[in-house]
């Protein structure tokens, strides 16, 4: 018997309301590491992609191929906020909001799933006035099937708060028709859930990404706002793509030959550090400065 239940989250302070369905799913562990050459007939990434306005972000995005997920281990970045950019409706919070996440695009449906700088609840259930920790979030766009767009946060408990300097492993994996699984673990904490995404299937081709960003409140689709906020020392220790190959899911290193690099809106806002050996395993250190380098 397969059991299904819902969890619903409502955060009036953030204007967020959503529900996600969680499933008990049994599956075989079939992943193996694949190091070295490209797969036969592997699609190579395009040379460049256009930036989407509204945020400062470093993104690596794969080709559109038999990819079904992405994983990696990251040291969460340090944050120095621009004190002149506070939310006029809540001066305890800033207009700049750091995030570190994975995501994909399959059958026209995009996902962004990972960690965002957020408010928390203390042990007495009081919501913090300021944003003080990284918390899980799951976002999907709508799908031609009629599935609606949704944004949800993970539960507001200390078990799911992460902080700058902590090392975490994240994985986003398509595990069946219309269903993805997200896992984040590290620093003695673990969050795991499934998320309904109608466009995702082990039979579909898709692209996957990892992103380090300074998001800007209320600015999506607009030119970035000038800021002195700095998000530094976000270090990916490795990144891997998940792929269906010969009937099983395998992992392959997300090296330079497998991604299109994007530093948006302009490279001048980024200091990227990576030795040649690190690039072979999808590792790099990302520094973002709204005032430029």
C-alpha positions in Angstrom: 0.0 0.0 0.0 1.3 3.5 -0.8 0.4 6.2 1.8 -0.1 9.8 0.8 -0.4 12.9 3.0 -0.3 16.6 2.7 1.5 19.3 4.6 0.4 22.9 4.2 2.5 25.9 5.2 1.3 29.5 5.8 3.6 32.4 6.6 1.5 35.6 6.6 4.6 37.7 7.3 6.1 36.5 3.9 2.9 36.4 1.9 3.5 32.6 1.3 0.8 30.0 1.3 1.1 26.6 -0.3 0.7 22.9 0.0 2.9 20.1 -1.2 2.0 16.4 -1.4 4.4 14.0 0.2 4.6 10.3 -0.6 6.2 7.2 0.8 8.1 5.9 -2.2 10.2 2.7 -2.3 13.0 2.6 -4.8 16.2 0.7 -5.4 19.5 2.3 -4.9 21.0 2.0 -8.4 23.3 5.0 -8.5 27.0 4.6 -9.3 29.7 7.2 -9.8 30.7 7.9 -13.4 34.1 9.5 -13.8 35.9 10.4 -17.0 34.6 10.5 -20.5 31.3 11.7 -21.8 28.4 9.3 -22.4 27.8 8.1 -25.9 25.7 10.7 -27.7 25.7 13.0 -24.7 24.4 16.5 -25.6 26.9 19.2 -24.9 25.7 22.5 -23.3 25.2 25.7 -25.3 27.9 28.3 -25.2 25.8 31.0 -23.5 22.3 31.7 -22.2 20.6 35.1 -21.6 20.3 36.4 -18.1 16.9 36.8 -16.4 16.7 40.2 -14.7 16.0 40.9 -11.0 18.9 39.3 -9.1 22.7 38.9 -8.8 23.4 35.2 -9.4 26.0 32.6 -10.4 24.4 29.7 -12.3 25.7 26.6 -13.9 23.1 25.0 -16.2 23.4 21.7 -18.1 22.4 20.7 -21.6 18.9 19.4 -22.3 19.5 15.6 -22.2 18.7 12.5 -20.2 19.4 14.3 -17.0 17.0 13.5 -14.1 18.6 15.4 -11.2 21.5 17.2 -9.6 23.4 17.0 -6.3 26.3 18.6 -4.6 28.0 19.6 -1.3 28.3 23.3 -0.4 29.7 25.4 2.4 27.1 28.0 3.0 28.2 31.6 2.3 29.0 34.4 4.7 26.7 37.5 4.4 27.4 41.2 4.9 24.2 43.3 4.2 24.0 46.8 2.8 22.6 48.8 5.8 21.0 51.3 3.5 18.8 48.7 1.8 16.3 47.9 4.5 12.6 47.0 3.8 10.6 50.2 4.5 7.7 48.0 5.6 9.9 46.1 8.1 13.2 47.7 8.9 14.4 44.6 10.7 14.8 42.9 7.2 16.8 43.8 4.2 15.8 44.1 0.5 18.6 41.7 -0.4 18.1 38.0 0.3 20.8 35.4 -0.3 19.9 31.9 -1.5 21.7 28.7 -2.6 19.7 26.2 -4.6 19.3 23.5 -7.2 16.7 23.3 -9.9 15.6 22.0 -13.3 13.5 22.6 -16.4 11.6 19.7 -17.9 8.6 19.7 -20.2 8.3 23.4 -19.8 8.1 23.4 -16.0 10.9 25.1 -14.0 11.9 24.3 -10.4 14.0 26.2 -7.8 14.6 24.1 -4.7 17.2 24.7 -2.0 17.9 27.1 0.8 16.9 30.8 1.3 17.7 33.3 4.0 14.6 33.5 6.1 12.8 34.2 9.4 12.6 31.5 12.0 10.5 30.5 14.9 12.1 30.2 18.3 11.4 27.4 20.8 8.4 29.4 22.1 6.9 29.7 18.6 7.7 33.3 18.2 8.6 34.4 14.6 11.9 36.4 14.4 11.6 40.0 13.2 14.7 39.6 11.0 15.9 36.9 8.7 18.5 34.9 10.5 19.0 31.4 8.9 18.9 29.5 5.7 15.7 27.4 5.4 14.5 24.9 2.7 12.2 26.2 0.0 10.5 24.5 -3.0 9.2 26.4 -6.0 7.7 25.2 -9.2 6.1 27.1 -12.1 2.8 26.0 -13.6 2.5 23.2 -16.1 0.4 22.7 -19.3 -1.4 19.8 -17.5 -3.1 22.5 -15.4 -0.9 22.1 -12.3 -0.5 25.4 -10.7 2.6 27.3 -9.7 3.5 27.0 -6.0 6.1 28.2 -3.5 6.5 26.6 0.0 9.0 26.7 2.8 10.1 23.8 4.9 8.7 23.5 8.4 9.8 26.3 10.8 11.7 24.2 13.3 15.3 24.2 14.5 15.8 20.9 12.8 15.7 22.7 9.4 17.7 25.8 10.0 21.2 26.1 8.5 23.8 28.9 9.0 26.7 30.5 7.2 29.8 28.3 7.2 28.0 25.0 7.6 28.6 22.3 5.1 25.5 20.7 3.6 24.7 18.1 0.9 21.7 18.8 -1.4 20.1 16.5 -4.0 17.2 17.0 -6.3 16.1 13.8 -8.1 13.2 12.9 -10.4 11.9 9.6 -9.0 8.8 8.9 -11.0 6.2 10.5 -13.3 5.4 13.9 -11.8 7.4 13.5 -8.7 10.8 14.8 -7.5 12.6 14.1 -4.3 14.7 16.7 -2.4 17.2 16.0 0.3 19.4 18.4 2.3 21.6 17.2 5.1 24.5 18.5 7.1 25.6 19.9 10.5 23.6 17.2 12.2 20.3 18.1 10.5 18.3 16.5 7.6 15.3 17.6 5.5 13.8 15.2 3.0 10.5 15.5 1.0 8.9 14.7 -2.3 7.3 17.4 -4.4 4.8 17.0 -7.2 6.0 18.4 -10.5 3.9 17.3 -13.5 6.5 17.9 -16.1 9.2 15.7 -14.5 9.6 12.1 -15.5 12.5 9.6 -15.9 11.4 9.4 -19.6 11.7 13.1 -20.3 14.7 15.1 -21.3 15.6 18.0 -19.1 18.2 20.5 -17.9 19.4 21.0 -14.3 21.2 23.8 -12.5 22.9 25.0 -9.4 22.6 28.7 -8.3 24.2 31.0 -5.7 22.2 34.3 -5.6 21.4 37.6 -4.0 17.7 37.8 -4.7 16.1 41.3 -4.3 12.7 41.7 -2.8 10.0 42.8 -5.3 12.4 43.1 -8.1 11.9 40.0 -10.2 12.1 40.7 -13.9 13.5 44.2 -13.3 17.1 45.5 -13.6 19.1 44.8 -10.4 19.1 47.4 -7.7 22.5 48.8 -6.7 23.6 47.3 -3.4 26.7 46.9 -1.3 25.6 43.6 0.0 28.3 40.9 -0.2 27.7 37.2 -0.1 31.1 35.5 0.0 32.9 32.1 0.5 30.0 30.0 -0.8 32.1 27.0 -1.7 30.9 24.0 -3.7 33.1 21.0 -2.9 31.6 18.9 -5.8 28.5 18.9 -8.0 27.1 15.9 -9.9 24.4 15.4 -12.5 22.0 12.4 -12.3 21.3 10.7 -15.6 19.3 7.7 -16.9 21.8 5.5 -18.7 21.2 1.9 -19.8 18.1 1.7 -17.6 19.6 2.9 -14.3 20.3 6.3 -12.7 24.0 7.2 -12.5 26.0 10.2 -11.4 28.4 12.2 -13.5 30.6 15.1 -12.4 29.3 18.5 -13.4 32.5 19.7 -14.9 33.2 22.5 -17.4 32.3 20.3 -20.4 28.8 19.8 -19.0 27.6 23.3 -18.1 26.9 26.7 -19.4 28.3 29.2 -16.9 26.3 32.3 -16.1 27.3 35.3 -13.9 24.3 37.7 -14.0 23.7 40.5 -14.6 27.5 41.0 -15.3 30.7 39.1 -14.5 32.1 42.3 -12.7 29.9 41.4 -9.6 31.6 38.0 -9.1 34.9 36.6 -8.0 35.0 32.9 -8.9 37.8 30.8 -7.5 38.5 27.3 -8.8 41.6 25.4 -9.6 41.7 23.1 -12.6 41.5 20.1 -10.4 38.4 21.5 -8.7 36.6 22.2 -11.9 36.8 18.6 -12.9 34.4 17.7 -10.1 32.1 20.8 -10.3 33.8 22.6 -7.4 34.2 26.4 -7.1 34.1 29.2 -4.5 31.6 31.9 -5.3 31.9 35.5 -4.1 29.1 38.0 -5.0 29.5 41.8 -4.4 26.7 44.1 -5.5 29.3 47.0 -5.7 31.5 44.9 -8.0 35.1 43.7 -7.8 
